[in-house]
Amino acid sequence: MELAGLAARMDRISTDDRILMVPMDHGITLGAVKGLKDIEGTIDAVTRGGADAVLTQPGIAPRVHDNKHDAGYVVHLNASTVVGPESNDKRRTGSVKSAIRAGADAVSMHINVGSDYEPEQMTFLSELCEEANEYGVPVLAMAYARGANLEGDDPEHDAEYLGHAVRLAEECGADLVKTAYSGDAESFQHVCESTRLPVIIAGGSPVSDLATLENVRGAMDAGAAGVSMGRTIFQHDDPEAMTRAVSAVVHDDADAEDALSASGL
């Protein structure tokens, strides 16, 4: 029964095993920035545009359900702020039980592999996966390569580090994993091949619409299962159209320019 529940909930946050998720947990980190003050309107727009799921912190749940057009709902369970002492030090904000009470189809947490906080976060991830498994609730691990213990000019986008991060997520028991995009399909193929979990890419800091869609296209060509794209979508001047463009790449295998044109952007 637990496996049946897990599969059913995975279906609620995906379409044909591909995922377009819009995370909007940034309010706890950044404050009520553009796109999050009227989070109800943003959720309405992105789910009309084709998002399979939205993600928030548990306290925002009452503002989610009436506006998500039957899309899936993921509750994120750790956080930090940009004004606190250390942004890499993500602390727990809820439990699997509280997420279920909030109507979650899945839960997620963030781990910074290579940071000084990796041991505590790895323990939390393992415990969260064990707890979620009791209820048949999928766990999304947001596994990033971030911290003072990493080397190189751009370790956060280094395919070897990212490959380690996604493998760690699988080893700890996660059901799917989100990580940064390495910058090109060839190097990101190594990341996808480092785990049997579905790999979805983060949006990162907003860039041009075309560059964003080219990154999504590259990730999909490398074997990714989709995207979890926050600010690039919810802070866009037209979140619905941007969601529709990303959906065309993820779900319809469109190339970047065709997706941009078809969305009206």
Phi, psi and omega per residue, in radians:
M1 nan -0.671 3.123
E2 -1.085 -0.705 3.134
L3 -1.152 -0.659 3.095
A4 -1.117 -0.726 3.111
G5 -1.129 -0.721 3.116
L6 -1.062 -0.817 -3.140
A7 -1.107 -0.717 -3.141
A8 -1.106 -0.718 -3.125
R9 -1.268 -0.608 3.048
M10 -1.074 -0.669 3.107
D11 -1.102 -0.571 -3.104
R12 -1.241 -0.375 -3.114
I13 -1.874 0.214 -3.096
S14 -2.566 2.994 3.020
T15 -2.355 1.997 -3.123
D16 0.922 0.762 3.071
D17 1.189 0.218 3.012
R18 -1.984 2.619 -2.950
I19 -2.295 2.260 2.927
L20 -2.160 1.785 -3.096
M21 -1.937 2.468 3.066
V22 -2.040 1.794 3.106
P23 -1.367 2.361 3.120
M24 -2.344 0.726 3.090
D25 -1.561 0.117 -3.004
H26 -1.213 -0.298 -3.121
G27 -1.046 -0.626 3.140
I28 -1.253 -0.482 -3.101
T29 -1.540 -0.792 -2.995
L30 -1.905 -0.286 -2.992
G31 1.688 -3.025 -3.068
A32 -1.418 1.267 -3.088
V33 -1.369 3.043 3.117
K34 -0.873 2.313 3.128
G35 1.653 -0.279 -3.075
L36 -1.989 -0.239 3.059
K37 -1.096 -0.932 3.039
D38 -1.708 1.206 -3.071
I39 -1.159 -0.472 3.090
E40 -1.051 -0.819 -3.141
G41 -1.144 -0.636 3.127
T42 -1.193 -0.743 3.097
I43 -1.071 -0.749 3.091
D44 -1.018 -0.778 -3.079
A45 -1.177 -0.828 -3.049
V46 -1.242 -0.558 3.121
T47 -1.357 -0.529 2.976
R48 -1.156 -0.526 3.138
G49 -1.362 -0.163 3.061
G50 2.042 0.179 3.078
A51 -1.118 2.350 3.085
D52 -1.321 -0.521 -3.064
A53 -2.738 2.699 2.972
V54 -2.113 2.775 -3.068
L55 -2.352 2.318 3.047
T56 -2.499 3.002 2.927
Q57 -1.237 2.748 -2.997
P58 -1.059 -0.578 -3.081
G59 -1.188 -0.283 -3.121
I60 -1.528 -0.111 -3.055
A61 -0.874 -0.723 -3.127
P62 -1.089 -0.334 -3.132
R63 -1.635 -0.048 -3.035
V64 -1.649 -0.919 -2.806
H65 -1.102 -0.629 -3.106
D66 -1.319 -0.065 -2.985
N67 -2.184 0.086 -2.972
K68 -1.802 0.100 2.995
H69 0.882 0.776 3.096
D70 1.197 0.190 3.024
A71 -1.199 2.852 3.097
G72 -1.285 2.860 -3.102
Y73 -2.339 2.190 3.131
V74 -2.010 2.322 3.117
V75 -1.847 2.180 -3.131
H76 -1.566 2.470 -2.914
L77 -2.170 0.307 2.910
N78 -2.659 2.873 -3.018
A79 -2.947 2.890 2.930
S80 -2.560 3.118 3.104
T81 -2.175 2.816 3.107
V82 -1.348 -0.230 -3.133
V83 -1.780 -0.058 3.122
G84 -1.395 -3.107 -3.057
P85 -1.238 -0.439 -3.087
E86 -2.781 1.926 -3.052
S87 -1.196 -0.404 3.117
N88 -1.347 -0.198 -3.085
D89 -1.552 1.434 -3.104
K90 -1.409 2.214 -3.122
R91 -1.941 2.651 -3.065
R92 -1.130 2.397 -3.126
T93 -2.109 0.029 -3.140
G94 -3.139 -3.063 -3.114
S95 -2.234 2.974 3.066
V96 -1.087 -0.720 3.132
K97 -1.080 -0.755 3.135
S98 -1.155 -0.599 3.099
A99 -1.167 -0.719 3.094
I100 -1.093 -0.743 3.094
R101 -1.084 -0.511 3.129
A102 -1.433 -0.027 3.096
G103 1.578 0.379 -3.072
A104 -1.266 2.498 2.959
D105 -1.613 -0.335 3.138
A106 -2.764 2.887 3.063
V107 -2.176 2.818 3.127
S108 -2.522 2.805 3.014
M109 -2.645 2.798 -3.050
H110 -1.908 2.325 3.048
I111 -2.280 2.320 3.101
N112 -1.768 1.718 -3.111
V113 -1.330 2.150 -3.096
G114 1.804 -0.084 3.092
S115 -1.592 2.952 3.095
D116 -1.178 -0.260 -3.087
Y117 -1.725 0.054 -3.135
E118 -0.970 -0.807 -3.092
P119 -1.015 -0.803 -3.139
E120 -1.138 -0.719 -3.108
Q121 -1.216 -0.619 3.092
M122 -1.148 -0.683 3.070
T123 -1.101 -0.776 3.128
F124 -1.086 -0.759 3.133
L125 -1.057 -0.804 -3.139
S126 -1.092 -0.752 3.125
E127 -1.176 -0.676 3.122
L128 -1.112 -0.750 3.132
C129 -1.093 -0.714 3.126
E130 -1.142 -0.748 3.129
E131 -1.125 -0.789 -3.112
A132 -1.148 -0.602 -3.134
N133 -1.077 -0.527 3.117
E134 -1.110 -0.458 -3.071
Y135 -1.929 0.040 -3.113
G136 1.179 0.589 -3.117
V137 -1.800 2.174 3.134
P138 -1.150 2.583 3.085
V139 -2.029 2.155 2.986
L140 -1.691 2.096 3.036
A141 -1.682 2.121 3.010
M142 -1.575 1.653 -2.978
A143 -1.860 1.883 -3.094
Y144 -1.953 2.697 3.003
A145 -1.668 1.696 -3.065
R146 -2.546 2.290 3.049
G147 2.557 2.877 -3.061
A148 -1.223 -0.218 -3.097
N149 -1.547 0.012 3.121
L150 -1.684 2.625 -3.093
E151 -2.014 2.854 3.083
G152 1.864 2.968 -3.073
D153 -1.271 -0.577 -3.090
D154 -2.519 1.170 -3.049
P155 -1.098 -0.459 -3.097
E156 -1.175 -0.293 3.131
H157 -2.106 0.272 3.135
D158 -1.384 2.169 -3.041
A159 -1.072 -0.602 3.136
E160 -1.161 -0.791 3.096
Y161 -1.128 -0.727 3.140
L162 -1.133 -0.677 3.083
G163 -1.066 -0.690 3.085
H164 -1.130 -0.728 -3.105
A165 -1.091 -0.786 -3.104
V166 -1.238 -0.569 3.096
R167 -1.182 -0.678 3.084
L168 -1.009 -0.723 3.140
A169 -1.041 -0.771 3.122
E170 -1.140 -0.757 -3.103
E171 -1.099 -0.523 3.137
C172 -1.477 -0.150 3.038
G173 1.890 0.159 3.139
A174 -1.170 2.816 -3.131
D175 -1.781 -0.433 3.009
L176 -2.664 2.847 -3.019
V177 -2.459 2.433 3.070
K178 -1.958 2.435 3.078
T179 -2.650 3.085 3.118
A180 -1.303 2.745 3.060
Y181 -1.510 2.380 -3.071
S182 -1.351 -0.227 3.064
G183 2.010 -0.338 3.100
D184 -2.731 2.732 -3.046
A185 -1.120 -0.665 -3.070
E186 -1.079 -0.845 -3.134
S187 -1.257 -0.575 -3.109
F188 -1.266 -0.348 3.062
Q189 -1.049 -0.652 3.085
H190 -1.058 -0.696 -3.136
V191 -1.099 -0.839 -3.126
C192 -1.128 -0.585 -3.125
E193 -1.387 -0.136 -3.120
S194 -1.407 -0.130 -3.118
T195 -2.604 2.738 2.985
R196 -1.598 -0.066 3.109
L197 -1.261 2.645 2.945
P198 -1.085 2.278 -3.133
V199 -1.879 2.230 3.049
I200 -2.121 2.594 -3.057
I201 -1.744 2.616 3.026
A202 -1.373 2.705 3.097
G203 -1.347 -0.599 -3.090
G204 1.290 -2.893 3.111
S205 -1.209 2.427 -3.086
P206 -1.022 2.375 3.012
V207 -2.166 -2.854 3.130
S208 -1.158 2.713 -3.136
D209 -1.008 -0.783 -3.104
L210 -1.135 -0.749 3.133
A211 -1.101 -0.682 3.084
T212 -1.042 -0.846 -3.105
L213 -1.179 -0.568 3.070
E214 -1.158 -0.653 3.064
N215 -1.124 -0.733 3.120
V216 -1.107 -0.760 3.127
R217 -1.061 -0.763 3.119
G218 -1.092 -0.735 3.127
A219 -1.118 -0.750 3.133
M220 -1.128 -0.701 3.111
D221 -1.111 -0.488 -3.131
A222 -1.438 -0.168 3.119
G223 1.986 0.168 3.114
A224 -1.196 2.771 3.123
A225 -1.689 -0.078 3.136
G226 2.621 -2.660 -3.039
V227 -2.420 2.734 2.918
S228 -2.249 1.674 -2.900
M229 -2.060 2.050 -3.060
G230 -1.695 -1.587 -3.002
R231 -1.028 -0.613 3.136
T232 -1.021 -0.523 3.109
I233 -1.687 -0.948 -2.957
F234 -1.305 -0.288 3.056
Q235 -1.751 0.074 3.103
H236 -1.193 2.642 3.102
D237 -1.106 -0.434 3.100
D238 -2.354 1.405 -3.066
P239 -1.026 -0.619 -3.134
E240 -1.135 -0.796 -3.134
A241 -1.161 -0.688 3.128
M242 -1.155 -0.682 3.067
T243 -1.076 -0.756 -3.132
R244 -1.070 -0.668 3.131
A245 -1.174 -0.784 3.122
V246 -1.125 -0.694 3.116
S247 -1.054 -0.652 -3.141
A248 -1.080 -0.629 3.104
V249 -1.294 -0.818 -3.056
V250 -1.218 -0.810 -2.983
H251 -1.728 -0.438 -3.076
D252 -1.967 0.042 3.131
D253 1.023 0.535 3.085
A254 -1.258 2.689 2.985
D255 -1.444 2.961 -2.978
A256 -1.086 -0.798 -3.083
E257 -1.177 -0.693 3.106
D258 -1.143 -0.702 3.123
A259 -1.122 -0.712 3.127
L260 -1.108 -0.791 -3.127
S261 -1.131 -0.779 -3.077
A262 -1.163 -0.472 -3.115
S263 -1.415 -0.221 -3.116
G264 1.503 0.157 3.133
L265 -1.468 nan nan
